[in-house]
């Protein structure tokens, strides 16, 4: 079951170490620490790598899949979406959130970071 935990799979994929563990602090009369071990398969790590590559590609292509966040009316999530004005060409909201301001170029050094 632990081998399905997204955080453990991510950590294993990043480090290349298949043996992972969670440290769990259990509240009892006498507290205890449990070490829950798991092994993440190479196939699972490769699958996670493909997910990362796909996600990066979608971000670079500005493909942000819309999804409904409505609970009572699941097909009506856009009504309460804080980005609704952006999609309806709300000039004030666009100007406040999407237009580069003076000083934004101070962060250009981030583009120069090397892996």
N, CA, C and O atoms as a DFTB+ gen file, in Angstrom:
460 C
 N C O
     1  1       0.814      -1.184       0.000
     2  2       0.000       0.000       0.000
     3  2       0.873       1.270       0.000
     4  3       0.556       2.240      -0.689
     5  1       1.959       1.261       0.764
     6  2       2.831       2.426       0.831
     7  2       3.522       2.701      -0.496
     8  3       3.891       3.841      -0.781
     9  1       3.698       1.670      -1.303
    10  2       4.378       1.874      -2.584
    11  2       3.526       2.698      -3.547
    12  3       4.009       3.091      -4.609
    13  1       2.266       2.965      -3.195
    14  2       1.398       3.795      -4.014
    15  2       1.382       5.249      -3.542
    16  3       0.824       6.109      -4.224
    17  1       1.985       5.536      -2.389
    18  2       1.985       6.881      -1.833
    19  2       2.743       7.820      -2.767
    20  3       3.920       7.591      -3.045
    21  1       2.080       8.886      -3.260
    22  2       2.731       9.773      -4.233
    23  2       4.022      10.416      -3.715
    24  3       4.971      10.589      -4.479
    25  1       4.067      10.771      -2.432
    26  2       5.268      11.403      -1.893
    27  2       6.435      10.420      -1.870
    28  3       7.560      10.790      -2.206
    29  1       6.181       9.178      -1.478
    30  2       7.243       8.176      -1.457
    31  2       7.722       7.843      -2.872
    32  3       8.919       7.674      -3.106
    33  1       6.783       7.751      -3.804
    34  2       7.151       7.469      -5.197
    35  2       7.997       8.619      -5.737
    36  3       9.007       8.384      -6.401
    37  1       7.595       9.857      -5.459
    38  2       8.343      11.029      -5.920
    39  2       9.751      11.032      -5.327
    40  3      10.728      11.238      -6.048
    41  1       9.859      10.805      -4.022
    42  2      11.170      10.788      -3.376
    43  2      12.062       9.700      -3.965
    44  3      13.254       9.916      -4.184
    45  1      11.479       8.529      -4.220
    46  2      12.234       7.426      -4.798
    47  2      12.673       7.767      -6.218
    48  3      13.801       7.470      -6.612
    49  1      11.782       8.389      -6.985
    50  2      12.113       8.774      -8.359
    51  2      13.241       9.798      -8.370
    52  3      14.173       9.678      -9.164
    53  1      13.170      10.806      -7.496
    54  2      14.186      11.853      -7.453
    55  2      15.540      11.282      -7.034
    56  3      16.567      11.594      -7.636
    57  1      15.531      10.446      -6.000
    58  2      16.795       9.940      -5.452
    59  2      17.319       8.710      -6.183
    60  3      18.518       8.431      -6.150
    61  1      16.420       7.969      -6.848
    62  2      16.817       6.721      -7.484
    63  2      16.947       5.573      -6.495
    64  3      17.420       4.494      -6.850
    65  1      16.529       5.803      -5.256
    66  2      16.614       4.781      -4.209
    67  2      15.264       4.081      -4.103
    68  3      14.258       4.726      -3.805
    69  1      15.226       2.765      -4.342
    70  2      13.942       2.061      -4.329
    71  2      13.386       1.806      -2.920
    72  3      12.172       1.708      -2.741
    73  1      14.271       1.699      -1.927
    74  2      13.809       1.407      -0.567
    75  2      13.462       2.711       0.144
    76  3      14.321       3.575       0.322
    77  1      12.188       2.851       0.553
    78  2      11.705       4.077       1.187
    79  2      11.003       3.721       2.498
    80  3      10.719       2.555       2.773
    81  1      10.733       4.749       3.295
    82  2      10.035       4.503       4.552
    83  2       9.328       5.768       5.015
    84  3       9.737       6.885       4.695
    85  1       8.269       5.570       5.767
    86  2       7.588       6.652       6.464
    87  2       7.893       6.495       7.947
    88  3       7.915       5.384       8.477
    89  1       8.125       7.609       8.599
    90  2       8.292       7.599      10.048
    91  2       6.975       8.102      10.625
    92  3       6.554       9.224      10.341
    93  1       6.330       7.276      11.430
    94  2       5.012       7.601      11.964
    95  2       5.093       7.697      13.475
    96  3       5.587       6.789      14.144
    97  1       4.605       8.801      14.002
    98  2       4.539       8.983      15.448
    99  2       3.134       8.615      15.902
   100  3       2.160       9.261      15.514
   101  1       3.031       7.582      16.721
   102  2       1.739       7.059      17.142
   103  2       1.433       7.559      18.546
   104  3       2.238       7.401      19.464
   105  1       0.263       8.161      18.699
   106  2      -0.167       8.631      20.016
   107  2      -0.860       7.495      20.748
   108  3      -1.885       6.982      20.298
   109  1      -0.311       7.124      21.836
   110  2      -0.875       6.090      22.696
   111  2      -0.578       6.491      24.123
   112  3      -0.031       7.563      24.380
   113  1      -0.942       5.620      25.049
   114  2      -0.583       5.869      26.447
   115  2       0.936       6.017      26.550
   116  3       1.453       6.920      27.208
   117  1       1.621       5.111      25.886
   118  2       3.078       5.217      25.759
   119  2       3.364       5.460      24.278
   120  3       3.337       4.515      23.489
   121  1       3.640       6.718      23.880
   122  2       3.850       7.023      22.460
   123  2       4.943       6.149      21.850
   124  3       5.897       5.750      22.519
   125  1       4.774       5.867      20.565
   126  2       5.783       5.060      19.881
   127  2       6.052       5.608      18.489
   128  3       5.249       6.355      17.930
   129  1       7.176       5.229      17.953
   130  2       7.571       5.611      16.601
   131  2       7.578       4.341      15.758
   132  3       8.186       3.335      16.125
   133  1       6.894       4.408      14.631
   134  2       6.865       3.265      13.722
   135  2       7.577       3.642      12.425
   136  3       7.460       4.767      11.940
   137  1       8.301       2.700      11.884
   138  2       8.970       2.879      10.599
   139  2       8.276       1.955       9.605
   140  3       8.424       0.735       9.676
   141  1       7.528       2.530       8.689
   142  2       6.790       1.745       7.710
   143  2       7.586       1.740       6.409
   144  3       7.744       2.777       5.763
   145  1       8.080       0.578       6.035
   146  2       8.973       0.451       4.883
   147  2       8.217      -0.010       3.642
   148  3       7.203      -0.703       3.718
   149  1       8.753       0.404       2.502
   150  2       8.185      -0.019       1.221
   151  2       9.302      -0.026       0.189
   152  3      10.360       0.572       0.385
   153  1       9.047      -0.705      -0.896
   154  2       9.987      -0.738      -2.011
   155  2       9.244      -0.251      -3.249
   156  3       8.187      -0.776      -3.598
   157  1       9.805       0.754      -3.904
   158  2       9.188       1.318      -5.102
   159  2       9.866       0.683      -6.317
   160  3      11.084       0.767      -6.478
   161  1       9.062       0.052      -7.161
   162  2       9.625      -0.652      -8.319
   163  2      10.153       0.330      -9.359
   164  3       9.744       1.490      -9.404
   165  1      11.057      -0.151     -10.181
   166  2      11.609       0.652     -11.272
   167  2      10.496       1.081     -12.217
   168  3      10.489       2.210     -12.708
   169  1       9.562       0.182     -12.469
   170  2       8.435       0.496     -13.349
   171  2       7.605       1.655     -12.795
   172  3       7.197       2.544     -13.542
   173  1       7.358       1.641     -11.487
   174  2       6.579       2.706     -10.833
   175  2       7.333       4.042     -10.913
   176  3       6.720       5.086     -11.136
   177  1       8.656       4.010     -10.731
   178  2       9.452       5.241     -10.820
   179  2       9.445       5.787     -12.249
   180  3       9.362       6.998     -12.451
   181  1       9.533       4.900     -13.236
   182  2       9.489       5.340     -14.632
   183  2       8.123       5.936     -14.976
   184  3       8.031       6.926     -15.702
   185  1       7.069       5.322     -14.446
   186  2       5.718       5.840     -14.659
   187  2       5.593       7.252     -14.075
   188  3       4.985       8.132     -14.685
   189  1       6.174       7.457     -12.887
   190  2       6.145       8.775     -12.266
   191  2       6.948       9.772     -13.108
   192  3       6.535      10.921     -13.264
   193  1       8.077       9.347     -13.642
   194  2       8.885      10.202     -14.505
   195  2       8.117      10.634     -15.747
   196  3       8.213      11.783     -16.177
   197  1       7.351       9.701     -16.325
   198  2       6.526      10.051     -17.485
   199  2       5.454      11.072     -17.097
   200  3       5.155      11.984     -17.868
   201  1       4.877      10.921     -15.903
   202  2       3.884      11.879     -15.414
   203  2       4.508      13.267     -15.265
   204  3       3.893      14.271     -15.624
   205  1       5.716      13.316     -14.740
   206  2       6.417      14.599     -14.585
   207  2       6.678      15.218     -15.956
   208  3       6.441      16.410     -16.154
   209  1       7.166      14.412     -16.907
   210  2       7.431      14.924     -18.256
   211  2       6.156      15.465     -18.907
   212  3       6.172      16.528     -19.527
   213  1       5.063      14.731     -18.761
   214  2       3.785      15.164     -19.325
   215  2       3.336      16.476     -18.696
   216  3       2.890      17.387     -19.394
   217  1       3.456      16.568     -17.378
   218  2       3.048      17.787     -16.669
   219  2       3.888      18.982     -17.100
   220  3       3.357      20.069     -17.327
   221  1       5.194      18.783     -17.214
   222  2       6.079      19.866     -17.672
   223  2       5.679      20.322     -19.069
   224  3       5.615      21.521     -19.342
   225  1       5.411      19.368     -19.950
   226  2       4.994      19.704     -21.311
   227  2       3.699      20.511     -21.326
   228  3       3.567      21.463     -22.095
   229  1       2.747      20.132     -20.479
   230  2       1.482      20.863     -20.425
   231  2       1.689      22.275     -19.892
   232  3       1.069      23.217     -20.386
   233  1       2.539      22.433     -18.905
   234  2       2.810      23.766     -18.352
   235  2       3.494      24.631     -19.398
   236  3       3.121      25.787     -19.592
   237  1       4.503      24.072     -20.078
   238  2       5.220      24.837     -21.104
   239  2       4.310      25.234     -22.260
   240  3       4.501      26.284     -22.873
   241  1       3.318      24.391     -22.557
   242  2       2.382      24.683     -23.642
   243  2       1.190      25.498     -23.158
   244  3       0.276      25.777     -23.933
   245  1       1.191      25.879     -21.892
   246  2       0.097      26.651     -21.286
   247  2      -1.231      25.912     -21.418
   248  3      -2.264      26.528     -21.682
   249  1      -1.204      24.608     -21.236
   250  2      -2.420      23.804     -21.270
   251  2      -2.835      23.512     -19.832
   252  3      -2.291      22.617     -19.185
   253  1      -3.786      24.265     -19.354
   254  2      -4.277      24.078     -18.002
   255  2      -5.704      23.575     -18.090
   256  3      -6.631      24.328     -18.391
   257  1      -5.861      22.300     -17.825
   258  2      -7.157      21.665     -17.968
   259  2      -8.117      22.246     -16.937
   260  3      -7.836      22.248     -15.739
   261  1      -9.243      22.733     -17.417
   262  2     -10.235      23.266     -16.487
   263  2     -10.987      22.099     -15.862
   264  3     -11.207      21.066     -16.493
   265  1     -11.365      22.288     -14.636
   266  2     -12.146      21.266     -13.948
   267  2     -13.116      21.953     -13.009
   268  3     -12.853      23.035     -12.483
   269  1     -14.212      21.312     -12.823
   270  2     -15.241      21.865     -11.963
   271  2     -14.857      21.675     -10.513
   272  3     -14.375      20.611     -10.122
   273  1     -15.069      22.702      -9.720
   274  2     -14.791      22.571      -8.296
   275  2     -16.078      22.663      -7.499
   276  3     -16.050      22.772      -6.273
   277  1     -17.204      22.620      -8.192
   278  2     -18.480      22.701      -7.499
   279  2     -18.776      21.430      -6.738
   280  3     -18.427      20.339      -7.189
   281  1     -19.411      21.554      -5.600
   282  2     -19.781      20.383      -4.807
   283  2     -21.271      20.123      -4.958
   284  3     -21.682      19.033      -5.358
   285  1     -22.074      21.124      -4.639
   286  2     -23.513      20.953      -4.735
   287  2     -23.948      20.865      -6.188
   288  3     -24.810      20.062      -6.545
   289  1     -23.339      21.707      -7.026
   290  2     -23.630      21.697      -8.454
   291  2     -22.315      21.433      -9.188
   292  3     -21.673      22.374      -9.654
   293  1     -21.906      20.172      -9.297
   294  2     -20.574      19.842      -9.837
   295  2     -20.303      20.401     -11.231
   296  3     -19.143      20.633     -11.569
   297  1     -21.301      20.619     -12.031
   298  2     -21.078      21.111     -13.388
   299  2     -21.062      22.643     -13.440
   300  3     -21.032      23.229     -14.522
   301  1     -21.081      23.286     -12.269
   302  2     -21.175      24.741     -12.237
   303  2     -20.051      25.351     -11.406
   304  3     -20.275      26.328     -10.692
   305  1     -18.853      24.793     -11.489
   306  2     -17.737      25.272     -10.679
   307  2     -17.200      26.616     -11.088
   308  3     -16.604      27.316     -10.269
   309  1     -17.396      27.002     -12.345
   310  2     -16.839      28.272     -12.827
   311  2     -17.450      29.486     -12.146
   312  3     -16.814      30.538     -12.087
   313  1     -18.639      29.368     -11.642
   314  2     -19.304      30.514     -11.025
   315  2     -18.514      31.040      -9.835
   316  3     -18.489      32.248      -9.598
   317  1     -17.877      30.165      -9.093
   318  2     -17.135      30.583      -7.906
   319  2     -15.623      30.619      -8.126
   320  3     -14.870      30.845      -7.178
   321  1     -15.173      30.401      -9.346
   322  2     -13.744      30.366      -9.637
   323  2     -13.144      31.771      -9.536
   324  3     -13.686      32.706     -10.125
   325  1     -12.031      31.942      -8.797
   326  2     -11.427      33.269      -8.681
   327  2     -10.794      33.757      -9.979
   328  3     -10.446      34.934     -10.081
   329  1     -10.636      32.894     -10.963
   330  2     -10.023      33.261     -12.239
   331  2     -11.060      33.527     -13.327
   332  3     -10.706      33.736     -14.487
   333  1     -12.319      33.520     -12.960
   334  2     -13.389      33.683     -13.935
   335  2     -13.202      34.945     -14.770
   336  3     -13.387      34.913     -15.986
   337  1     -12.838      36.052     -14.134
   338  2     -12.637      37.317     -14.851
   339  2     -11.552      37.235     -15.903
   340  3     -11.626      37.918     -16.925
   341  1     -10.541      36.405     -15.670
   342  2      -9.467      36.253     -16.655
   343  2     -10.005      35.633     -17.939
   344  3      -9.624      36.034     -19.039
   345  1     -10.886      34.662     -17.793
   346  2     -11.432      33.978     -18.963
   347  2     -12.488      34.807     -19.676
   348  3     -12.750      34.605     -20.862
   349  1     -13.093      35.741     -18.948
   350  2     -14.113      36.597     -19.546
   351  2     -13.539      37.942     -19.981
   352  3     -14.275      38.897     -20.226
   353  1     -12.201      37.998     -20.074
   354  2     -11.492      39.208     -20.496
   355  2     -11.760      40.399     -19.584
   356  3     -11.921      41.525     -20.055
   357  1     -11.807      40.148     -18.280
   358  2     -11.947      41.232     -17.313
   359  2     -10.655      42.026     -17.244
   360  3      -9.684      41.582     -16.632
   361  1     -10.636      43.194     -17.867
   362  2      -9.411      43.977     -18.025
   363  2      -8.731      44.298     -16.691
   364  3      -7.507      44.212     -16.585
   365  1      -9.513      44.664     -15.675
   366  2      -8.912      45.002     -14.373
   367  2      -8.218      43.790     -13.755
   368  3      -7.101      43.899     -13.248
   369  1      -8.874      42.657     -13.799
   370  2      -8.287      41.444     -13.224
   371  2      -7.059      41.015     -14.013
   372  3      -6.067      40.583     -13.427
   373  1      -7.114      41.129     -15.322
   374  2      -5.960      40.787     -16.155
   375  2      -4.796      41.713     -15.843
   376  3      -3.667      41.255     -15.665
   377  1      -5.063      43.017     -15.776
   378  2      -4.008      43.986     -15.500
   379  2      -3.393      43.761     -14.115
   380  3      -2.190      43.936     -13.925
   381  1      -4.224      43.376     -13.165
   382  2      -3.738      43.182     -11.798
   383  2      -2.936      41.897     -11.644
   384  3      -2.074      41.813     -10.769
   385  1      -3.203      40.892     -12.479
   386  2      -2.589      39.584     -12.261
   387  2      -1.636      39.116     -13.349
   388  3      -0.743      38.316     -13.068
   389  1      -1.793      39.578     -14.564
   390  2      -1.026      38.996     -15.657
   391  2      -0.037      39.932     -16.332
   392  3       0.777      39.469     -17.132
   393  1      -0.071      41.196     -16.052
   394  2       0.812      42.145     -16.699
   395  2       2.100      42.277     -15.899
   396  3       2.065      42.452     -14.681
   397  1       3.256      42.191     -16.596
   398  2       4.543      42.344     -15.910
   399  2       4.686      43.752     -15.375
   400  3       4.379      44.730     -16.057
   401  1       5.144      43.837     -14.176
   402  2       5.365      45.119     -13.515
   403  2       6.856      45.463     -13.562
   404  3       7.686      44.573     -13.746
   405  1       7.203      46.737     -13.400
   406  2       8.626      47.098     -13.320
   407  2       9.285      46.321     -12.183
   408  3       8.719      46.179     -11.100
   409  1      10.467      45.833     -12.445
   410  2      11.195      45.063     -11.439
   411  2      11.071      43.563     -11.629
   412  3      11.815      42.792     -11.023
   413  1      10.125      43.144     -12.478
   414  2       9.946      41.703     -12.693
   415  2      11.183      41.092     -13.339
   416  3      11.460      39.908     -13.150
   417  1      11.929      41.889     -14.099
   418  2      13.123      41.360     -14.755
   419  2      14.231      41.050     -13.751
   420  3      15.212      40.393     -14.097
   421  1      14.080      41.520     -12.504
   422  2      15.064      41.198     -11.469
   423  2      15.134      39.695     -11.216
   424  3      16.096      39.207     -10.623
   425  1      14.121      38.962     -11.662
   426  2      14.081      37.512     -11.452
   427  2      14.611      36.740     -12.661
   428  3      14.544      35.511     -12.687
   429  1      15.136      37.449     -13.657
   430  2      15.645      36.775     -14.853
   431  2      16.765      35.784     -14.540
   432  3      16.992      34.852     -15.312
   433  1      17.461      35.965     -13.431
   434  2      18.523      35.043     -13.062
   435  2      17.996      33.639     -12.844
   436  3      18.761      32.678     -12.929
   437  1      16.699      33.492     -12.563
   438  2      16.121      32.159     -12.373
   439  2      16.200      31.339     -13.664
   440  3      16.347      30.118     -13.622
   441  1      16.101      32.025     -14.818
   442  2      16.175      31.324     -16.098
   443  2      17.584      30.812     -16.390
   444  3      17.763      29.956     -17.257
   445  1      18.572      31.319     -15.684
   446  2      19.964      30.950     -15.937
   447  2      20.454      29.805     -15.063
   448  3      21.595      29.365     -15.206
   449  1      19.605      29.316     -14.158
   450  2      20.018      28.220     -13.285
   451  2      20.284      26.970     -14.101
   452  3      19.544      26.656     -15.033
   453  1      21.328      26.270     -13.751
   454  2      21.704      25.053     -14.453
   455  2      21.342      23.861     -13.574
   456  3      21.496      23.901     -12.353
   457  1      20.866      22.813     -14.208
   458  2      20.500      21.586     -13.455
   459  2      21.712      20.992     -12.800
   460  3      21.610      19.966     -12.128
